[in-house]
């Protein structure tokens, strides 16, 4: 296994700022800030889960998850409206005794003046969205899961080949960038070169992207830094892709045994998700680009239910069974039989 796969660096965010959260979500999820003060730069979200504070408003705060983003749906809003003035004041005063990161009202509901005033006094931002509560929770949960997910930093090159995410790894200088450049020239799409950040989405999906610094720049030894987007255009890049096959490039070693049938898929675990891994020996003159395309097409065949190695294995097993039963289909004891019985008048 190459050093790039042995020394995978794992990173994970401890928090995100409310400012970052708002900047990223205001257009995506139609959030409108209704508090007047600027959001404090050091106001953080530290939990990927959301909280509906119904019990806290009712007075039970022993298990109040106040460090989470607080979502006020119709239930919470109408509960406050049903209380008399004294009860409502006591309820929201107790609620604001906790330093919550921010508050979101769904269904375009608006907080009362008293609620808004207390939020302004504590400098707690309030956002309003037209989304229904269930939809907003779904959208925000996906966003926060992504932000707080564990990530792996891998020294590799990542390309979308026929819609399949191929991650090329191997020792430094083995030719990952050159193969990637050749694939881009043939119409495939670069996701990232040199450093790939892999994030876990859901339970069995790995998504890869480049870094904010490198983006779609590439280093070609002897040439220098090139910009794939500028040279090949927008069709040659994409910003993210699912990691589906890892191709480990290694120098040919005559003493090593390489897979020659493909019957047993080798898997590697990254962030708790198993991904198919192919060890590809290289030597001068070997067309790795075409092989990479075939790897992607073969993956698609298997994905849609056709495994060439298993089909061939079945044909071989059937032929051995026929021979063992005394079937003499081979004329004159020939060991091999043509795939077609008769060459007609077509000599092409």
N, C-alpha and C positions, 0 to 999 in steps of 0.2 A: 504494500500500500504506500502511495506517495506521501511525502511530508504534508502536502496541502490537505490531505484527508486525515492524517494523524493529528495534526496540530490545528484543528478547527477551534476558532475562538468563539465563545458564547457570550452574548451580551443581552441585557434586559433593562428596560427603563424602570426606575423606581417611581417616577412621577412625570406628569406633564403639567405645564402651566395652564391656568384657566384662559389666559390670553391666547395661547396656542390652540386650545380646544375651540375657542370661539372663532378664531381665524379660519380654522379648518372646517368647521361645521356650519357656519352661518349661512353659506350659500347651499351647501349640500342638503341640510336639514331645515332650512328656512327659519333660522333662529334670529330673533330681533331682540336686541338689548334695550330694556326699558328703564334701567337705572341710569342716572346721569353721570355719576362719578366714573373716572377711568378705572379699568380693572387693574388691581395691584399686580406688579410684575412678579412678586413672590407669592402669589396665591396659587396653590397647587391642587391638582387632582391626584390622589395617591392610590386609588382603588379602581379596578376595571369594572366593578359591578355598580349598578344603579340602585337607588333606594326610593321607595314610596313611603312617605313619613306619616301614614295614617295613624299608627299607634302612638307615635311621638306627639302628634297634635292632640290625641286623646289623653295624654298625660303619662303614658308608659314610655320611659326613656332609658330603662336599664340596658336594653339591647339596641339602642338607637345607633345605627351606622351613619353617624354624622359626617364621616370623612368622605362619603360617596356623594356624587351628584344627586341632588334631591329633585324628584319628578312629581309635580302636582298635577294629577289628572282631575277628571270630573268628581271623583269620589272625595278627594281631599278638599277641593274647592267648595263643593256643596256642603261638606261637613262644617267648614268654617262659616259659611253663610247661614247655617241653621242655628248656630250658637247665638246667645244674646251678647250684647256688647261687652259685659264684664267677663263672660266665659271666653269670648274670642280674644280679648286682650291678654288674658292669662295664658291661653293656649299658644298664641304666637310669641309672646314674651319668653315663655319657656323654650319654645323652639329656637329662638334666636339667641338663647344663652349658649348655644353650641356654635362653633365656628365652621359652618358648612362651606364647601368650596364655591358652590353656585346653585341656583334654583331655576328649574324650567317649568313653565306653565304650558300645558298642551291645550288643544281645541281652541286656540286663540283666547283662552280665559285670561282675565286681567285680575291681578291681586288688588285687595282693598288699599285705600290710602294709608291706613295704619300699617299694613303689612309692608307696603313699599317704603314708608318712612323708616321703619325699623331696619329694613335691609340697607337703606342708604346710610343709616347711622353706623351700621357694622361694616359698611363697604362690601357687602355681599352682592354680587351681580345677579340680576334676574333676567331671564330670557323667556320669550314667548314664541310659540310655534303653532301653526295651524294644524299640524299632524295630530292624529288620534294617538292616545297614549300607547296603545299596543304597538302601533307602527313606529313611533318614536323610540320606544324601548328597544325594538328590534334593530333599528338603524344605529342607534348609539352603542348598543352592546357590541355590534360587529366592529364599529370604529374603535372602541376602547379595547376590545380583545386584540385587535391588530396592534394598537399602540403599546400594550403591555405584554405582548407575546415574546417568548424567548426567540432570539435571533442567532444565527450562525454566520460567521464571517469566513468565507472560503476563498483561497487564492486559486482562481479558475477563470474560464471564459464561458459565457452563457449565450446560447443561440437558439432561436426559434426556427426549427427545420421542419417544414411541412406541418406546422402546428404542434410539433412535439418539442418540449424543452430539453435540449441536450446541454449538460454541464460538463465541459472538458476540463480535466485536472491532470496534473503530472508535475514533474520537477521543473524548476525554473529553466527556461531556455529550450524546452523540448519541442516547442512549436505550436502552443495553444492559440496564440494570437494570429499566427499565419494561417492556420486551418480555419479559424473564425473569419478572417478576412476573405479567404477563398469562398467560404460559404455565403458571405454577404454578396460577393461579386456574382454568385450564381442565383441571387434573388431571395436569399433567406434573410432573417432579421436579427440584428444584434440586440441583446438585452443588456449585457455588461461584459466588460473585459478587465482582467487583472484581479479586481476585488468584487465578489458577489455576496450580497447580503441575503440570506435565506431566512424566511419567516414561516412559522407554522400557522396555518389557517385551518380552523375546524380541527378534527382529530386525525385526518389522514392526508392533508394537503400541504405541500411545501411550495411557497411562492418565492421567486428570486427576483432581485432588482440590483441595479448598480448603486454607487454612492453618489451623493449630491455633488461631490467635487469632480469625480472622473466622468460621470454620465456616459456619453457615447464617444469619448476620446479613446484612442488605442495607441499603444507603443509597438512599433515594428522595428526590431533590431536592425541597425544599419540604415534605416530611413528616418526614424524619430517618431514624434507624436503626430497623429492624423485625426481628423474629425469625421467620423463615419457619416453623421447626419449631413454635413456640408458637402461631402464628396458624392455620396450615393442618394441623398434625399431622404424625405420623411418615410418612404416606403421601406427603408433599410433598417429601421429601428423600432423598438417598442420598449416601454418603461418597466413592464413586469411580465412574468410568465411563470406558469407552473413548472416545477422541476420534476421531470418524468424519468429521465435516464441519465446516469452519471457515466461518462466515458473516461476511463483512466488511461492516459497515454504513457507507454513505457517502451524503452529500447528493447529490441529483439534480443532474447537470451536463448541460445540453442539448448541450454540445460533445463529450461523451464517448460512445463507442460501447459499448453493453452487449450481452451475449450474449442472443440472442433465440431460439436453437434448442436449446441444451444438447447439441449433438453433440460438442463438444470439451470434455471435463472439464478444468478448470484445477486444477493441483496445486501445493501448497506443501510444502517440505521442513522438517520440524522434528525435530531430533535424529537426522537421517539417515533419517527415515521420511516417505514422501510421503502427504499427506492431501488429500482433495478440498477445494477452496476456491471459494466462491461470493461474488461481489461483488453486494451487494444495494442498489440505490439507494433512498433513502427520501425522502418528501415528505409534507406534511400530508394526512391522509385515507387514506393507504395502509395497509392492514391487514397489518402485518408479522407479527403473531402467526399468522394463518391461513397466510400464505406460509411461515412457519417450519415449521408442521405439514406442509405440502405438501412442503417440502424433505426432511423426514424420511421421509415416505411414498414419495416418488419415489426416495430413496436405497434404501429397502427393496425397491422394485420392481426396481431395477437390480441389487441384491445377489442377488435371486432369479431374475435372468435376463431381465427385461423392461425394455427401454429405449425409452420412448415416442418420443424424438427419432429414434432409428434406425428404429423401425417406421414413423413418418410419412415419413421420408426414403425408405424402400423403396417405400411406396405412391406417393409423388410421382414417383420414378424410373420405376416401372412405368407410371404414367399417361403420362408424357412419351414413353416407349418405344412405347406403344400408339398415341399420336397421330402419332408420327413414321412409323409403319407404315401410316397411313391408316385407322385404326380410327375409325369414326364412331358411337360409342356415345352421344354427346350429341345429343338430339333437337333438330331445327330450329336447329342451330348454337349451342345454348346453351353459355355458358362454364362455368356451374356446374350441378351435378346434385344433387337431393335425396339425403339419406342413406337415405331409405325411398321405395320406388316408389309406395306407395298408402296414403293416410290412411284407415283403416277408420272404423267408427262409434265412434271413441274420440276425443273432442274435449278431453280433459284436457291 
